[in-house]
Amino acid sequence: MSENKRFVSFCAFTRAPGTTANIAMQILTKEYPLSAKGIFNRMRRYYSKQISFQAVHKMLVKLFLQGFLRKDGNYYKIAPAWLTMVSNDCLELLEFYKKSETHIEFNNLEDLP
């Protein structure tokens, strides 16, 4: 996967927290697997999201086709492969930041730059 696509997948659910896709992902982090109807009902009940069932179903199919969700029969859950990729990307980013940190050591205040 290209670096750009990895960044997009990593950030896909952080840029717009109130979107239908974000809410579905939030729901699926707490309960899974869920049917489209189950996700729809939770969106309306817990998030007061005014949306049609058809819109929720269309969004779930799109997330599935993009690799964010896994579907078992009529039930959805977050795709373990996507979670692994995001986890690996976060670990790589952490290592990058650890390597690029600069450390300045000094023995007394006179050594300050």
C-alpha positions as a printed NumPy array, in Angstrom:
array([[  0.   ,   0.   ,   0.   ],
       [  1.36 ,   3.414,  -0.86 ],
       [  2.31 ,   5.817,   1.924],
       [ -0.467,   8.184,   0.867],
       [ -3.126,   5.464,   1.109],
       [ -1.785,   4.371,   4.488],
       [ -2.061,   7.924,   5.784],
       [ -5.578,   8.218,   4.415],
       [ -6.665,   4.961,   6.066],
       [ -4.999,   5.965,   9.326],
       [ -6.769,   9.326,   9.374],
       [-10.055,   8.221,   7.852],
       [-11.911,   8.134,  11.144],
       [-10.34 ,  11.062,  12.947],
       [-10.958,  14.045,  10.684],
       [-14.742,  14.202,  10.885],
       [-15.931,  12.715,  14.174],
       [-19.656,  13.231,  13.55 ],
       [-19.822,  11.478,  10.199],
       [-21.917,   8.389,   9.72 ],
       [-18.805,   6.305,   9.039],
       [-17.122,   7.537,  12.22 ],
       [-20.186,   6.81 ,  14.299],
       [-20.454,   3.305,  12.815],
       [-16.794,   2.656,  13.645],
       [-17.306,   3.946,  17.191],
       [-20.278,   1.629,  17.626],
       [-18.311,  -1.339,  16.27 ],
       [-15.453,  -0.691,  18.708],
       [-17.886,  -1.321,  21.551],
       [-20.148,  -4.041,  20.14 ],
       [-19.565,  -6.507,  17.332],
       [-20.56 ,  -8.15 ,  15.143],
       [-23.672,  -6.124,  14.361],
       [-26.101,  -6.174,  11.473],
       [-26.777,  -3.057,   9.429],
       [-30.085,  -2.746,  11.268],
       [-28.306,  -3.011,  14.621],
       [-25.855,  -0.269,  13.669],
       [-28.708,   1.87 ,  12.327],
       [-30.719,   1.478,  15.555],
       [-27.727,   2.372,  17.731],
       [-26.971,   5.442,  15.614],
       [-30.479,   6.716,  16.124],
       [-30.744,   5.744,  19.793],
       [-27.331,   6.717,  21.183],
       [-26.122,   9.35 ,  18.727],
       [-29.466,  10.921,  17.722],
       [-28.349,  10.573,  14.116],
       [-31.183,  11.354,  11.718],
       [-30.366,   9.093,   8.799],
       [-32.171,   6.521,   6.697],
       [-31.481,   2.815,   6.893],
       [-30.579,   2.866,   3.196],
       [-27.874,   5.488,   3.827],
       [-26.403,   3.428,   6.677],
       [-26.411,   0.278,   4.557],
       [-24.751,   2.086,   1.635],
       [-22.053,   3.472,   3.962],
       [-21.398,   0.023,   5.471],
       [-21.013,  -1.537,   2.026],
       [-18.577,   1.228,   1.079],
       [-16.507,   0.689,   4.257],
       [-16.505,  -3.053,   3.562],
       [-15.329,  -2.563,  -0.026],
       [-12.592,  -0.174,   1.171],
       [-11.323,  -2.821,   3.603],
       [-12.271,  -1.103,   6.857],
       [-14.961,  -3.636,   7.764],
       [-15.318,  -7.382,   7.557],
       [-18.678,  -8.952,   6.858],
       [-19.725, -12.354,   8.13 ],
       [-23.155, -13.13 ,   6.694],
       [-25.237, -10.084,   7.529],
       [-22.986,  -8.937,  10.369],
       [-20.2  ,  -6.364,  10.309],
       [-17.134,  -5.833,  12.444],
       [-13.947,  -3.835,  12.063],
       [-11.553,  -5.703,   9.781],
       [ -8.678,  -7.196,  11.8  ],
       [ -6.348,  -6.647,   8.828],
       [ -7.106,  -2.922,   8.874],
       [ -6.556,  -2.763,  12.648],
       [ -3.217,  -4.526,  12.228],
       [ -2.173,  -2.101,   9.498],
       [ -3.1  ,   0.933,  11.608],
       [ -1.325,  -0.552,  14.61 ],
       [  1.833,  -1.173,  12.561],
       [  1.666,   2.331,  11.101],
       [  1.4  ,   3.797,  14.603],
       [  4.391,   1.772,  15.783],
       [  6.412,   2.909,  12.743],
       [  5.444,   6.515,  13.415],
       [  6.438,   6.167,  17.063],
       [  9.831,   4.744,  16.083],
       [ 10.323,   7.566,  13.573],
       [  9.624,  10.153,  16.264],
       [ 11.875,   8.421,  18.763],
       [ 14.747,   8.413,  16.254],
       [ 14.25 ,  12.041,  15.267],
       [ 14.124,  13.432,  18.793],
       [ 17.097,  15.564,  19.631],
       [ 18.578,  15.355,  23.072],
       [ 20.636,  18.154,  24.485],
       [ 22.676,  17.299,  27.509],
       [ 24.353,  19.815,  29.71 ],
       [ 26.008,  19.713,  33.076],
       [ 25.194,  23.215,  34.255],
       [ 23.288,  26.317,  33.192],
       [ 26.343,  27.788,  31.45 ],
       [ 26.194,  24.962,  28.896],
       [ 22.74 ,  26.031,  27.662],
       [ 22.716,  27.169,  24.023]])
